[in-house]
Amino acid sequence: MNKEVNNSMENQIANSLFSYSVSRDDLKTLAKEIIENTDAEEQTLLYELQILKIITTGVSINYLIKSLEKKNEISKFYWEYILEFSKSVTEAAKSYSNVDIDYFKVIKDKLDYYLEKLSENKNAPEPASVIGPAFATQCSMEENVFTILGGAKLYKGVMAGLKAYYEKEGI
C-alpha cells in the first residue's frame, strides 16, 4: 500500500476483511472435517481453502455492499492488502523452498476460474452449488461429495458472515 497512513472507515473495514480472509483457524477445522471422510491431503485442502476464502471475501465486497463509493474504496484497499500479503508469501516460498511462484497471480487465476464456472452456470440455484464442485476440482477431488460440500460450506459461511458484518457496520 502507499506509504501514507489512511485511517478512513473504508480502510479500517478493508483491514478487518483482510485479517479475516487470511485467518486459518476456521479453515483447519473444515479441512479436518473433509479429511475424516476422504483421502485428501491436508496441505492441499488448506491451500485451496485459503485461496477460496480470500476470493470469497473479495467478491463479497462487490456483491453485498450497497454503496458504490464505499464498495469501490473498500475493494481497492482490500486488494492492496492482499497484494502485499501475496508478495510476502511469494518471497517466503522462494526463500524457504526455492519455489518461484507469484501468489497474487495464483489468486487472480483462481478468481478467474471461479467466475468462469459461475458464468457457465448462470441458472444454478445458488452460487454455492457451483463453487463446491469447482473447489473440489481444484483439490483434484472432483467426485468427492465431502470436498464439494466443504467448498460450498466455506463459500456460504463466508458470505453469510460478511453479510451480517456489513449490516452491522451499516454499509
TORSE-493687 format. One record per residue (C-alpha): residue in three letters; x, y, z. Coordinates in Angstrom, 1 decimal. Example, Ala and Ser with C-alpha at 12.3 -4.5 7.8 and 13.67 -1.06 7.14 Angstrom:
2
<rolum><aa>ALA</aa><east>12.3</east><north>-4.5</north><up>7.8</up></rolum>
<rolum><aa>SER</aa><east>13.7</east><north>-1.1</north><up>7.1</up></rolum>
END
This chain:
171
<rolum><aa>MET</aa><east>0.0</east><north>0.0</north><up>0.0</up></rolum>
<rolum><aa>ASN</aa><east>1.1</east><north>3.6</north><up>-0.3</up></rolum>
<rolum><aa>LYS</aa><east>3.2</east><north>5.0</north><up>2.4</up></rolum>
<rolum><aa>GLU</aa><east>0.6</east><north>7.4</north><up>3.8</up></rolum>
<rolum><aa>VAL</aa><east>-1.5</east><north>6.0</north><up>6.5</up></rolum>
<rolum><aa>ASN</aa><east>-5.2</east><north>6.0</north><up>5.6</up></rolum>
<rolum><aa>ASN</aa><east>-7.4</east><north>5.7</north><up>8.7</up></rolum>
<rolum><aa>SER</aa><east>-10.7</east><north>6.0</north><up>6.8</up></rolum>
<rolum><aa>MET</aa><east>-13.6</east><north>3.8</north><up>7.7</up></rolum>
<rolum><aa>GLU</aa><east>-13.2</east><north>2.1</north><up>4.4</up></rolum>
<rolum><aa>ASN</aa><east>-9.5</east><north>1.3</north><up>5.0</up></rolum>
<rolum><aa>GLN</aa><east>-10.3</east><north>0.0</north><up>8.5</up></rolum>
<rolum><aa>ILE</aa><east>-13.0</east><north>-2.2</north><up>7.2</up></rolum>
<rolum><aa>ALA</aa><east>-10.7</east><north>-3.5</north><up>4.4</up></rolum>
<rolum><aa>ASN</aa><east>-8.1</east><north>-4.2</north><up>7.0</up></rolum>
<rolum><aa>SER</aa><east>-10.6</east><north>-6.2</north><up>9.1</up></rolum>
<rolum><aa>LEU</aa><east>-11.7</east><north>-8.1</north><up>5.9</up></rolum>
<rolum><aa>PHE</aa><east>-8.1</east><north>-8.8</north><up>5.1</up></rolum>
<rolum><aa>SER</aa><east>-7.3</east><north>-10.1</north><up>8.6</up></rolum>
<rolum><aa>TYR</aa><east>-10.4</east><north>-12.3</north><up>8.4</up></rolum>
<rolum><aa>SER</aa><east>-9.6</east><north>-13.7</north><up>5.0</up></rolum>
<rolum><aa>VAL</aa><east>-6.1</east><north>-14.8</north><up>5.9</up></rolum>
<rolum><aa>SER</aa><east>-7.1</east><north>-16.3</north><up>9.3</up></rolum>
<rolum><aa>ARG</aa><east>-6.8</east><north>-20.1</north><up>9.1</up></rolum>
<rolum><aa>ASP</aa><east>-8.5</east><north>-21.2</north><up>12.3</up></rolum>
<rolum><aa>ASP</aa><east>-11.8</east><north>-22.0</north><up>10.7</up></rolum>
<rolum><aa>LEU</aa><east>-10.0</east><north>-23.5</north><up>7.7</up></rolum>
<rolum><aa>LYS</aa><east>-8.2</east><north>-26.0</north><up>9.8</up></rolum>
<rolum><aa>THR</aa><east>-11.5</east><north>-27.2</north><up>11.3</up></rolum>
<rolum><aa>LEU</aa><east>-13.1</east><north>-27.5</north><up>7.9</up></rolum>
<rolum><aa>ALA</aa><east>-10.1</east><north>-29.3</north><up>6.5</up></rolum>
<rolum><aa>LYS</aa><east>-10.2</east><north>-31.8</north><up>9.3</up></rolum>
<rolum><aa>GLU</aa><east>-13.9</east><north>-32.5</north><up>8.6</up></rolum>
<rolum><aa>ILE</aa><east>-13.1</east><north>-33.1</north><up>4.9</up></rolum>
<rolum><aa>ILE</aa><east>-10.1</east><north>-35.3</north><up>5.7</up></rolum>
<rolum><aa>GLU</aa><east>-12.1</east><north>-37.5</north><up>8.1</up></rolum>
<rolum><aa>ASN</aa><east>-14.2</east><north>-38.6</north><up>5.1</up></rolum>
<rolum><aa>THR</aa><east>-11.6</east><north>-38.5</north><up>2.2</up></rolum>
<rolum><aa>ASP</aa><east>-8.0</east><north>-39.3</north><up>1.4</up></rolum>
<rolum><aa>ALA</aa><east>-7.4</east><north>-35.6</north><up>0.7</up></rolum>
<rolum><aa>GLU</aa><east>-4.0</east><north>-34.0</north><up>1.5</up></rolum>
<rolum><aa>GLU</aa><east>-4.3</east><north>-31.6</north><up>4.4</up></rolum>
<rolum><aa>GLN</aa><east>-1.9</east><north>-29.1</north><up>2.9</up></rolum>
<rolum><aa>THR</aa><east>-3.7</east><north>-29.1</north><up>-0.4</up></rolum>
<rolum><aa>LEU</aa><east>-7.0</east><north>-28.5</north><up>1.3</up></rolum>
<rolum><aa>LEU</aa><east>-5.7</east><north>-25.7</north><up>3.5</up></rolum>
<rolum><aa>TYR</aa><east>-4.1</east><north>-24.1</north><up>0.4</up></rolum>
<rolum><aa>GLU</aa><east>-7.2</east><north>-24.2</north><up>-1.6</up></rolum>
<rolum><aa>LEU</aa><east>-9.5</east><north>-23.3</north><up>1.3</up></rolum>
<rolum><aa>GLN</aa><east>-7.3</east><north>-20.2</north><up>2.0</up></rolum>
<rolum><aa>ILE</aa><east>-7.5</east><north>-19.0</north><up>-1.6</up></rolum>
<rolum><aa>LEU</aa><east>-11.3</east><north>-19.6</north><up>-1.7</up></rolum>
<rolum><aa>LYS</aa><east>-11.7</east><north>-17.6</north><up>1.5</up></rolum>
<rolum><aa>ILE</aa><east>-9.6</east><north>-14.7</north><up>0.2</up></rolum>
<rolum><aa>ILE</aa><east>-11.6</east><north>-14.7</north><up>-3.1</up></rolum>
<rolum><aa>THR</aa><east>-15.0</east><north>-15.0</north><up>-1.5</up></rolum>
<rolum><aa>THR</aa><east>-14.2</east><north>-12.2</north><up>0.9</up></rolum>
<rolum><aa>GLY</aa><east>-13.2</east><north>-10.0</north><up>-2.1</up></rolum>
<rolum><aa>VAL</aa><east>-16.2</east><north>-11.0</north><up>-4.1</up></rolum>
<rolum><aa>SER</aa><east>-18.5</east><north>-10.3</north><up>-1.1</up></rolum>
<rolum><aa>ILE</aa><east>-17.4</east><north>-6.6</north><up>-1.2</up></rolum>
<rolum><aa>ASN</aa><east>-18.9</east><north>-6.3</north><up>-4.7</up></rolum>
<rolum><aa>TYR</aa><east>-22.0</east><north>-8.3</north><up>-4.1</up></rolum>
<rolum><aa>LEU</aa><east>-23.0</east><north>-7.3</north><up>-0.6</up></rolum>
<rolum><aa>ILE</aa><east>-22.0</east><north>-3.7</north><up>-0.1</up></rolum>
<rolum><aa>LYS</aa><east>-24.7</east><north>-1.4</north><up>-1.4</up></rolum>
<rolum><aa>SER</aa><east>-22.9</east><north>2.0</north><up>-1.6</up></rolum>
<rolum><aa>LEU</aa><east>-20.9</east><north>2.2</north><up>-4.9</up></rolum>
<rolum><aa>GLU</aa><east>-18.4</east><north>4.7</north><up>-3.4</up></rolum>
<rolum><aa>LYS</aa><east>-17.8</east><north>2.6</north><up>-0.2</up></rolum>
<rolum><aa>LYS</aa><east>-17.7</east><north>-0.6</north><up>-2.3</up></rolum>
<rolum><aa>ASN</aa><east>-15.0</east><north>0.8</north><up>-4.6</up></rolum>
<rolum><aa>GLU</aa><east>-12.9</east><north>2.2</north><up>-1.7</up></rolum>
<rolum><aa>ILE</aa><east>-13.1</east><north>-0.9</north><up>0.4</up></rolum>
<rolum><aa>SER</aa><east>-12.4</east><north>-3.2</north><up>-2.6</up></rolum>
<rolum><aa>LYS</aa><east>-9.3</east><north>-1.1</north><up>-3.6</up></rolum>
<rolum><aa>PHE</aa><east>-7.9</east><north>-1.2</north><up>0.0</up></rolum>
<rolum><aa>TYR</aa><east>-8.7</east><north>-4.9</north><up>0.4</up></rolum>
<rolum><aa>TRP</aa><east>-7.0</east><north>-6.0</north><up>-2.8</up></rolum>
<rolum><aa>GLU</aa><east>-4.0</east><north>-3.8</north><up>-1.9</up></rolum>
<rolum><aa>TYR</aa><east>-3.7</east><north>-5.7</north><up>1.4</up></rolum>
<rolum><aa>ILE</aa><east>-4.0</east><north>-9.0</north><up>-0.5</up></rolum>
<rolum><aa>LEU</aa><east>-1.3</east><north>-7.8</north><up>-2.9</up></rolum>
<rolum><aa>GLU</aa><east>1.1</east><north>-7.0</north><up>-0.1</up></rolum>
<rolum><aa>PHE</aa><east>0.3</east><north>-10.3</north><up>1.7</up></rolum>
<rolum><aa>SER</aa><east>0.9</east><north>-12.1</north><up>-1.6</up></rolum>
<rolum><aa>LYS</aa><east>4.3</east><north>-10.5</north><up>-2.0</up></rolum>
<rolum><aa>SER</aa><east>5.4</east><north>-11.8</north><up>1.4</up></rolum>
<rolum><aa>VAL</aa><east>4.1</east><north>-15.4</north><up>0.5</up></rolum>
<rolum><aa>THR</aa><east>5.9</east><north>-15.3</north><up>-2.8</up></rolum>
<rolum><aa>GLU</aa><east>9.1</east><north>-14.2</north><up>-1.1</up></rolum>
<rolum><aa>ALA</aa><east>8.8</east><north>-16.8</north><up>1.7</up></rolum>
<rolum><aa>ALA</aa><east>8.2</east><north>-19.6</north><up>-0.9</up></rolum>
<rolum><aa>LYS</aa><east>11.3</east><north>-18.5</north><up>-2.8</up></rolum>
<rolum><aa>SER</aa><east>13.5</east><north>-18.1</north><up>0.4</up></rolum>
<rolum><aa>TYR</aa><east>12.4</east><north>-21.3</north><up>2.2</up></rolum>
<rolum><aa>SER</aa><east>11.8</east><north>-23.8</north><up>-0.5</up></rolum>
<rolum><aa>ASN</aa><east>13.3</east><north>-22.2</north><up>-3.6</up></rolum>
<rolum><aa>VAL</aa><east>9.9</east><north>-22.3</north><up>-5.3</up></rolum>
<rolum><aa>ASP</aa><east>9.2</east><north>-19.4</north><up>-7.7</up></rolum>
<rolum><aa>ILE</aa><east>5.5</east><north>-18.5</north><up>-7.6</up></rolum>
<rolum><aa>ASP</aa><east>3.6</east><north>-15.3</north><up>-7.9</up></rolum>
<rolum><aa>TYR</aa><east>0.9</east><north>-15.8</north><up>-5.2</up></rolum>
<rolum><aa>PHE</aa><east>-1.1</east><north>-12.8</north><up>-6.3</up></rolum>
<rolum><aa>LYS</aa><east>-1.3</east><north>-14.3</north><up>-9.9</up></rolum>
<rolum><aa>VAL</aa><east>-2.4</east><north>-17.6</north><up>-8.4</up></rolum>
<rolum><aa>ILE</aa><east>-5.2</east><north>-15.8</north><up>-6.5</up></rolum>
<rolum><aa>LYS</aa><east>-6.2</east><north>-13.9</north><up>-9.7</up></rolum>
<rolum><aa>ASP</aa><east>-6.2</east><north>-17.0</north><up>-11.8</up></rolum>
<rolum><aa>LYS</aa><east>-8.3</east><north>-18.9</north><up>-9.3</up></rolum>
<rolum><aa>LEU</aa><east>-10.7</east><north>-15.9</north><up>-9.1</up></rolum>
<rolum><aa>ASP</aa><east>-11.0</east><north>-16.0</north><up>-12.9</up></rolum>
<rolum><aa>TYR</aa><east>-11.6</east><north>-19.8</north><up>-12.7</up></rolum>
<rolum><aa>TYR</aa><east>-14.4</east><north>-19.5</north><up>-10.1</up></rolum>
<rolum><aa>LEU</aa><east>-16.0</east><north>-16.6</north><up>-12.0</up></rolum>
<rolum><aa>GLU</aa><east>-15.9</east><north>-18.6</north><up>-15.2</up></rolum>
<rolum><aa>LYS</aa><east>-17.6</east><north>-21.5</north><up>-13.5</up></rolum>
<rolum><aa>LEU</aa><east>-20.3</east><north>-19.2</north><up>-12.2</up></rolum>
<rolum><aa>SER</aa><east>-20.7</east><north>-17.7</north><up>-15.7</up></rolum>
<rolum><aa>GLU</aa><east>-21.1</east><north>-21.1</north><up>-17.2</up></rolum>
<rolum><aa>ASN</aa><east>-23.8</east><north>-22.0</north><up>-14.7</up></rolum>
<rolum><aa>LYS</aa><east>-26.0</east><north>-18.9</north><up>-14.6</up></rolum>
<rolum><aa>ASN</aa><east>-29.1</east><north>-21.0</north><up>-13.9</up></rolum>
<rolum><aa>ALA</aa><east>-27.7</east><north>-22.7</north><up>-10.8</up></rolum>
<rolum><aa>PRO</aa><east>-30.0</east><north>-22.4</north><up>-7.8</up></rolum>
<rolum><aa>GLU</aa><east>-27.3</east><north>-20.6</north><up>-5.8</up></rolum>
<rolum><aa>PRO</aa><east>-23.6</east><north>-19.8</north><up>-6.3</up></rolum>
<rolum><aa>ALA</aa><east>-22.5</east><north>-22.4</north><up>-3.7</up></rolum>
<rolum><aa>SER</aa><east>-23.8</east><north>-25.2</north><up>-5.9</up></rolum>
<rolum><aa>VAL</aa><east>-21.3</east><north>-24.1</north><up>-8.5</up></rolum>
<rolum><aa>ILE</aa><east>-18.4</east><north>-23.1</north><up>-6.1</up></rolum>
<rolum><aa>GLY</aa><east>-18.5</east><north>-26.5</north><up>-4.2</up></rolum>
<rolum><aa>PRO</aa><east>-17.8</east><north>-28.7</north><up>-7.3</up></rolum>
<rolum><aa>ALA</aa><east>-15.3</east><north>-26.1</north><up>-8.7</up></rolum>
<rolum><aa>PHE</aa><east>-13.4</east><north>-26.2</north><up>-5.4</up></rolum>
<rolum><aa>ALA</aa><east>-13.3</east><north>-30.0</north><up>-5.4</up></rolum>
<rolum><aa>THR</aa><east>-11.9</east><north>-29.9</north><up>-8.9</up></rolum>
<rolum><aa>GLN</aa><east>-9.1</east><north>-27.5</north><up>-7.7</up></rolum>
<rolum><aa>CYS</aa><east>-8.3</east><north>-30.1</north><up>-5.0</up></rolum>
<rolum><aa>SER</aa><east>-8.3</east><north>-32.9</north><up>-7.6</up></rolum>
<rolum><aa>MET</aa><east>-11.2</east><north>-34.4</north><up>-5.7</up></rolum>
<rolum><aa>GLU</aa><east>-14.0</east><north>-33.6</north><up>-8.2</up></rolum>
<rolum><aa>GLU</aa><east>-16.0</east><north>-36.7</north><up>-7.5</up></rolum>
<rolum><aa>ASN</aa><east>-15.8</east><north>-36.5</north><up>-3.7</up></rolum>
<rolum><aa>VAL</aa><east>-19.0</east><north>-35.2</north><up>-2.1</up></rolum>
<rolum><aa>PHE</aa><east>-17.3</east><north>-34.2</north><up>1.1</up></rolum>
<rolum><aa>THR</aa><east>-14.9</east><north>-32.0</north><up>-0.7</up></rolum>
<rolum><aa>ILE</aa><east>-17.7</east><north>-30.5</north><up>-2.8</up></rolum>
<rolum><aa>LEU</aa><east>-19.7</east><north>-29.8</north><up>0.4</up></rolum>
<rolum><aa>GLY</aa><east>-16.6</east><north>-28.4</north><up>2.1</up></rolum>
<rolum><aa>GLY</aa><east>-16.1</east><north>-25.8</north><up>-0.6</up></rolum>
<rolum><aa>ALA</aa><east>-19.8</east><north>-24.9</north><up>-0.7</up></rolum>
<rolum><aa>LYS</aa><east>-19.8</east><north>-24.7</north><up>3.1</up></rolum>
<rolum><aa>LEU</aa><east>-16.9</east><north>-22.3</north><up>3.2</up></rolum>
<rolum><aa>TYR</aa><east>-18.4</east><north>-20.1</north><up>0.5</up></rolum>
<rolum><aa>LYS</aa><east>-21.8</east><north>-19.9</north><up>2.1</up></rolum>
<rolum><aa>GLY</aa><east>-20.3</east><north>-19.4</north><up>5.6</up></rolum>
<rolum><aa>VAL</aa><east>-18.1</east><north>-16.5</north><up>4.5</up></rolum>
<rolum><aa>MET</aa><east>-20.8</east><north>-14.8</north><up>2.5</up></rolum>
<rolum><aa>ALA</aa><east>-23.4</east><north>-15.1</north><up>5.4</up></rolum>
<rolum><aa>GLY</aa><east>-20.9</east><north>-13.9</north><up>8.0</up></rolum>
<rolum><aa>LEU</aa><east>-19.8</east><north>-11.0</north><up>5.9</up></rolum>
<rolum><aa>LYS</aa><east>-23.4</east><north>-10.0</north><up>5.1</up></rolum>
<rolum><aa>ALA</aa><east>-24.0</east><north>-9.8</north><up>8.8</up></rolum>
<rolum><aa>TYR</aa><east>-20.8</east><north>-7.8</north><up>9.3</up></rolum>
<rolum><aa>TYR</aa><east>-21.7</east><north>-5.3</north><up>6.6</up></rolum>
<rolum><aa>GLU</aa><east>-25.1</east><north>-4.9</north><up>8.0</up></rolum>
<rolum><aa>LYS</aa><east>-23.7</east><north>-4.3</north><up>11.5</up></rolum>
<rolum><aa>GLU</aa><east>-21.3</east><north>-1.7</north><up>10.0</up></rolum>
<rolum><aa>GLY</aa><east>-24.1</east><north>0.0</north><up>8.2</up></rolum>
<rolum><aa>ILE</aa><east>-22.6</east><north>-0.5</north><up>4.7</up></rolum>
END
